[in-house]
């Protein structure tokens, strides 16, 4: 499940359903997702074992095109639509940051009641705002009225295969590398870099940091979840040093080239 990320779309072809990943448990015990087309959908929790079992059975696959991925500059949005968006955003912002509680039905019900008291809007309106925010990409612009997004829905928008941003360079820094960390380096090198021809060494390092040395936080300005590196993380130089010291790099290079050759053979 570590290869999944928040905002990723999962398609269940046999059920003609597409769900957006809303939250992933830091302990990798499961995730919350929501059907992006169901007008009455609410977040649903999947145990890690369940989601992996369905993956192995071919019941779902990752969708590379997000129908709601539409970059809109404020100057291209009319003032009335911006006001509607901003009003909706202020209504649900205190609720959506309380994760994962907001995804639980009982906790969400209590949060919505508080939201009704503070904002003066109806229960139905708050649920509509929450559902729209979750289904349409988890950004404030997801709250725009449909007619303000003319030309967006229904057109495939390219989504980068790179699910995470590049980790800032920390080559001048580093940490005391423990035996446990060296073991983690070896695992990442063999499971990600050696067997994945699409991932270069820097990419493997970024995956290492994202999976093991980052915290997920919500950007209050964009509403999107971001990966923030911890203060003390191993540097790229350290990762490369211990990769070369703890492994037979020539043997691993042969394995990597063999994997690449097999992929080329099967994709001809």
C-alpha positions in Angstrom: 0.0 0.0 0.0 3.0 2.3 0.3 2.9 3.0 -3.4 -0.5 4.7 -3.0 -0.8 8.4 -2.2 -3.5 10.9 -1.2 -5.6 12.2 -4.1 -4.9 9.2 -6.2 -7.9 7.8 -8.2 -8.7 4.1 -8.0 -11.0 2.7 -10.6 -13.1 -0.4 -10.0 -13.9 -1.4 -13.6 -16.5 -4.1 -12.9 -18.5 -1.8 -10.7 -18.0 1.2 -12.9 -16.8 3.2 -9.9 -13.8 5.5 -9.3 -12.7 6.4 -5.8 -10.4 9.1 -4.6 -7.9 8.4 -1.8 -8.6 10.9 1.0 -6.3 9.8 3.8 -3.7 7.0 4.3 -3.0 5.8 7.8 0.6 6.6 8.8 0.9 3.1 10.1 -0.3 1.7 6.7 -3.2 0.0 8.4 -5.7 1.3 5.8 -7.1 4.3 4.0 -10.2 6.3 3.5 -11.6 6.9 -0.1 -14.8 8.3 -1.6 -16.7 7.5 -4.8 -16.2 10.6 -7.0 -19.5 10.2 -9.0 -22.0 9.2 -6.3 -24.1 12.2 -5.3 -24.6 10.7 -1.9 -21.2 9.2 -1.3 -19.3 9.5 2.0 -15.8 8.4 2.9 -15.3 4.7 3.3 -12.4 3.0 5.2 -10.5 0.1 3.6 -8.3 -2.1 5.6 -4.8 -2.5 4.2 -5.3 -6.3 3.8 -8.6 -5.6 1.9 -7.2 -3.1 -0.5 -4.1 -5.3 -1.3 -6.4 -8.4 -1.7 -8.5 -6.5 -4.2 -5.4 -5.3 -6.0 -4.1 -8.8 -6.3 -7.4 -9.9 -7.7 -7.4 -7.1 -10.3 -10.5 -5.5 -8.9 -9.0 -2.0 -9.0 -6.4 0.0 -10.9 -4.9 3.5 -10.7 -6.5 6.1 -13.0 -4.0 8.3 -14.7 -6.4 11.0 -15.8 -8.3 13.1 -13.2 -11.5 14.6 -14.6 -11.4 17.3 -11.9 -7.8 18.3 -12.3 -8.3 21.8 -13.6 -5.9 24.6 -12.8 -7.9 27.9 -12.5 -6.2 31.2 -12.0 -8.3 33.6 -9.8 -8.3 36.3 -12.5 -10.2 33.9 -14.8 -12.9 33.3 -12.2 -15.7 35.8 -11.8 -15.9 37.6 -8.5 -19.3 36.1 -7.7 -17.9 32.6 -8.1 -14.8 33.4 -6.0 -17.1 34.7 -3.3 -19.2 31.5 -3.4 -16.0 29.4 -3.3 -14.4 31.3 -0.4 -17.6 31.2 1.6 -17.9 27.4 1.2 -14.2 27.1 2.1 -14.5 29.1 5.3 -17.5 26.9 6.3 -15.7 23.6 6.0 -12.1 24.5 6.7 -12.3 23.9 10.4 -13.8 20.5 9.8 -11.5 19.1 7.1 -8.3 19.7 9.0 -9.5 17.3 11.8 -8.2 14.1 10.1 -8.9 11.3 10.3 -11.9 12.1 12.7 -13.8 13.9 9.9 -13.9 10.7 7.9 -15.7 8.8 10.7 -19.5 9.0 10.6 -20.1 9.7 14.3 -17.3 12.2 14.7 -18.3 13.9 11.4 -21.9 14.2 12.6 -20.8 16.1 15.7 -18.4 18.3 13.6 -21.2 19.2 11.2 -23.4 20.2 14.1 -20.7 22.6 15.3 -20.2 23.9 11.8 -24.0 24.6 11.6 -23.9 26.6 14.8 -20.8 28.6 13.8 -21.7 29.3 10.2 -25.5 29.3 10.2 -25.7 27.1 7.1 -27.8 23.9 6.9 -26.6 20.4 7.5 -27.3 19.5 3.9 -25.2 22.4 2.7 -22.2 21.5 4.8 -22.4 17.9 3.6 -22.6 19.1 0.0 -19.5 21.2 0.5 -17.6 18.4 2.1 -18.6 15.9 -0.6 -17.6 18.3 -3.3 -14.3 19.0 -1.7 -13.4 15.4 -1.3 -14.7 14.2 -4.7 -13.2 16.9 -6.8 -9.5 17.0 -5.7 -9.4 18.5 -2.2 -8.6 22.1 -3.1 -10.6 25.2 -2.5 -11.4 25.4 -6.2 -13.2 22.1 -5.9 -15.9 24.2 -4.2 -16.5 26.3 -7.3 -20.0 26.1 -8.8 -20.0 23.7 -11.7 -20.8 26.4 -14.2 -17.6 28.2 -13.2 -15.6 25.2 -14.3 -16.9 25.3 -17.9 -14.7 23.2 -20.1 -13.1 21.2 -17.2 -15.3 18.2 -16.4 -15.2 15.4 -18.9 -11.9 16.3 -20.5 -9.0 14.2 -19.6 -6.3 16.1 -17.9 -2.8 14.7 -17.7 -1.6 13.7 -14.3 2.1 13.3 -13.7 3.2 9.8 -12.9 5.4 11.4 -10.3 3.2 11.2 -7.2 5.5 13.2 -5.0 7.5 16.4 -5.3 11.2 16.2 -5.2 12.7 16.3 -1.7 14.8 19.4 -1.2 18.6 18.7 -1.5 20.1 18.0 1.9 23.6 16.9 0.7 25.3 19.4 3.1 23.4 17.9 6.0 22.7 14.4 7.2 22.2 12.3 10.3 24.0 9.6 12.3 23.2 6.5 10.2 22.2 3.6 12.4 22.2 -0.1 11.6 18.4 0.1 11.3 18.7 3.0 8.8 21.3 1.1 6.8 18.9 -1.9 6.6 16.2 0.5 5.4 18.6 1.9 2.8 19.2 -1.7 1.5 15.5 -2.5 1.4 14.7 0.7 -0.6 17.6 0.0 -3.0 16.5 -3.5 -3.7 12.7 -3.1 -3.7 12.5 0.2 -5.5 15.6 1.2 -7.4 16.9 -2.3 -8.5 13.5 -3.6 -9.8 12.0 -0.3 -11.1 13.6 0.8 -14.4 11.4 4.0 -14.3 13.1 5.2 -11.1 16.6 6.7 -11.0 18.7 6.8 -7.9 17.5 10.2 -7.0 14.0 9.0 -7.4 14.6 6.1 -5.0 16.0 8.5 -2.5 12.9 10.7 -2.7 10.7 7.6 -2.2 12.9 6.7 0.9 12.4 10.1 2.4 8.7 10.4 1.5 7.8 7.0 3.0 10.0 7.1 6.1 11.1 10.7 7.0 8.1 12.9 6.2 4.9 14.0 7.8 1.6 14.6 6.0 0.2 18.1 6.7 -2.6 20.1 5.1 -1.6 23.4 3.4 -4.1 25.9 4.8 -3.7 28.0 1.7 -4.4 25.3 -0.9 -6.3 22.7 1.2 -4.1 20.0 -0.2 -2.1 17.5 1.8 1.6 17.8 1.5 4.7 15.8 2.5 7.0 17.8 4.8 10.4 16.3 5.5 11.4 15.9 9.1 14.2 18.2 10.5 16.8 15.5 10.5 16.9 13.2 7.5 19.7 11.3 5.8 21.2 13.1 2.8 21.4 11.8 -0.7 25.1 11.5 -0.3 24.7 9.3 2.7 22.1 7.1 0.9 24.5 6.6 -2.0 27.5 6.0 0.3 25.8 3.2 2.2 24.3 1.8 -0.9 27.7 1.3 -2.4 29.3 0.2 0.9 26.6 -2.4 2.0 25.9 -3.9 -1.4 27.6 -5.6 -4.2 26.8 -2.8 -6.6 28.0 -4.7 -9.7 25.7 -7.6 -9.0 22.8 -5.3 -8.3 23.5 -3.3 -11.5 23.3 -6.6 -13.4 20.0 -7.4 -11.8 18.6 -4.0 -12.6 19.7 -4.3 -16.2 18.2 -7.8 -16.4 14.9 -6.4 -15.1 15.0 -3.6 -17.6 15.6 -6.1 -20.5 12.7 -8.2 -19.4 10.3 -5.2 -19.3 11.4 -4.2 -22.8 10.8 -7.8 -24.0 7.3 -7.9 -22.6 6.3 -4.5 -23.8 7.4 -5.1 -27.4 
